[in-house]
């Protein structure tokens, strides 16, 4: 396990164990010099924290097996406990409580000091593991976010070339039929639409009002091409204009409705767009006249919308597309209802 945890974290976390070591590791002496021994063992414990930390981190960087690390740390901390016991006897001699070292008693009473140092190593390992896990999860989340963002950008960029190809074909057809006025009008509307889309700041969501403005620019192109053959009805609740919606979510749906539904008709066709609130959901309904020749749900536009919504909202959305009994094609999208402030 490789970690780069701040050095201060395990040290601060181990201070309570140092205090326990002072209490539990006091030698059996008279009460006159208790304070001196407490200070000695507390300072000695603090002094061992840095080498134990460095030793533990060195083994982590070399990816030692946990059993091997445990044996080394147990041995190192035991040696430190013995050194502390020697220091305690030295202090006792300095205070006139004895005249010589008692080597036969050196290994007695080490439990308190040794357990405190072992507890420090355990706290250090837990802190290191937790922080490295947090860092790994953060990196994974960032990688997933970057991948999702890249896929969304690719899907979004798929919309404009598809639309542009179809529009240029329509302009070419008008020029071939010598309908120059309509062709020039479509070119002007196309220029306005592309200017509006190129000015977009790159966010995957924007306000419904901005989406409707882009839709108006696109509908101007289709109206220039179809004229009175396109009959449009649009109803949007005014309280919904600040709702967050995916960028260019309506244009592919409207393009499909006009190109595959209304344009092939010999008579004028009706296109209805409704945006309303249903509790905590934002409902978008697109209905158009047409002929039932293609299966519902086919085509680049609808597939693109489905994929982008899946990336943006996961399971928290709904897309349905089907022919109704009155020979009208109906697409319904349900999204979480939230304002742009909460979506930012």
Residue pairs with C-beta under 8 A, 6 or more apart in sequence:
1 60
1 63
1 128
1 129
1 132
2 60
2 61
2 63
2 132
3 57
3 60
3 128
3 129
3 131
3 132
5 127
5 128
5 131
5 132
7 53
9 127
9 131
10 49
10 53
10 120
10 123
10 124
10 127
10 128
11 49
11 50
11 53
13 123
13 124
13 127
14 49
14 119
14 120
14 123
14 124
17 116
17 119
17 120
17 123
18 42
18 45
18 46
18 49
18 116
18 120
19 42
20 112
20 116
20 119
21 41
21 42
21 45
21 112
21 113
21 115
21 116
21 117
22 38
22 41
22 42
22 45
23 112
24 111
24 112
24 115
24 116
25 41
25 84
25 109
25 110
25 111
25 112
25 113
25 116
26 34
26 37
26 38
26 41
26 112
27 37
27 88
27 92
27 109
28 109
29 37
29 92
29 97
30 97
33 95
33 97
36 91
36 95
37 88
37 91
40 87
40 88
40 91
41 84
41 88
41 113
44 83
44 84
44 87
45 84
45 113
45 116
45 117
48 77
48 80
48 117
49 120
52 73
52 76
52 77
52 80
52 117
52 120
52 121
52 124
53 124
55 72
55 73
55 76
56 69
56 73
56 121
56 124
56 125
56 128
57 128
59 68
59 69
59 72
60 69
60 128
64 72
73 118
73 121
74 118
77 114
77 117
77 118
77 121
78 110
78 114
80 113
80 117
81 110
81 113
81 114
81 117
82 106
82 107
82 110
84 113
85 106
85 107
85 109
85 110
85 113
86 101
86 106
89 98
89 101
89 102
89 106
90 101
92 98
93 99
93 100
93 101
148 311
149 204
151 311
152 204
152 308
152 311
152 312
153 202
155 304
155 307
155 308
155 311
156 204
156 247
156 248
156 308
158 300
158 304
159 248
159 251
159 252
159 301
159 304
160 194
160 197
162 252
162 300
162 301
162 304
163 218
163 251
163 252
163 255
164 190
164 194
166 255
166 259
167 186
167 190
167 221
170 186
170 225
171 183
171 186
171 187
171 190
174 180
174 182
174 183
174 186
174 225
175 183
182 224
182 225
185 224
186 221
186 224
186 225
189 217
189 220
189 221
189 224
190 221
192 217
192 220
193 214
193 217
193 218
193 220
193 221
196 213
196 214
196 217
197 214
197 248
200 206
200 247
203 247
204 246
204 247
204 308
204 312
205 244
205 245
205 246
205 247
205 312
205 340
205 343
206 244
206 245
206 247
206 340
207 241
207 242
207 243
207 244
207 245
207 340
208 236
208 240
208 241
208 242
208 243
208 244
208 245
208 275
208 282
209 241
209 242
211 245
211 247
211 248
211 249
211 250
212 236
212 241
212 250
214 248
214 250
214 251
215 250
215 251
215 254
215 273
218 251
218 254
218 255
219 232
219 254
222 230
222 254
222 258
223 230
226 258
226 262
226 263
228 268
229 262
229 263
229 265
229 267
229 268
229 269
230 258
230 262
230 268
230 269
230 271
231 268
231 269
231 270
231 271
232 270
232 271
232 272
232 273
233 270
233 271
233 272
233 273
234 272
234 273
234 274
235 273
235 274
235 275
235 276
236 273
236 274
236 275
236 276
237 275
237 276
237 277
239 277
240 275
240 276
240 277
240 282
242 339
242 340
243 282
243 337
243 338
243 339
243 340
244 338
244 339
244 340
244 342
244 343
245 282
245 284
245 335
246 305
246 308
246 309
246 312
246 335
249 284
249 305
249 308
249 309
249 333
250 273
250 284
250 286
252 300
252 301
252 302
252 304
252 305
253 286
253 301
253 302
253 305
253 331
253 333
254 271
254 273
254 286
255 301
256 299
256 301
256 302
257 271
257 286
257 288
257 290
257 329
257 331
258 271
258 288
260 290
260 294
260 299
261 269
261 271
261 288
261 289
261 290
261 291
261 329
262 269
262 270
262 271
262 288
262 289
262 290
263 269
264 290
264 291
265 289
265 290
265 291
269 288
269 289
269 290
270 288
270 289
271 286
271 287
271 288
271 289
272 285
272 286
272 287
272 288
273 284
273 285
273 286
274 283
274 284
274 285
274 287
275 282
275 283
275 284
275 285
276 282
276 283
276 285
277 283
277 337
278 334
279 337
280 336
280 337
281 334
281 335
281 336
281 337
282 334
282 335
282 336
282 337
283 332
283 333
283 334
284 332
284 333
284 334
284 335
285 330
285 331
285 332
286 330
286 331
286 332
287 324
287 328
287 329
287 330
287 331
288 328
288 329
289 327
289 328
290 327
290 328
290 329
291 327
292 323
292 327
296 321
296 322
296 323
296 329
297 303
297 321
302 319
302 321
302 331
305 319
305 333
306 319
309 317
309 319
309 333
309 335
310 317
313 335
313 336
316 336
317 333
317 334
317 335
317 336
318 332
318 333
318 334
319 331
319 332
319 333
319 334
320 330
320 331
320 332
321 329
321 330
321 331
321 332
322 329
322 330
323 329
323 330
324 330
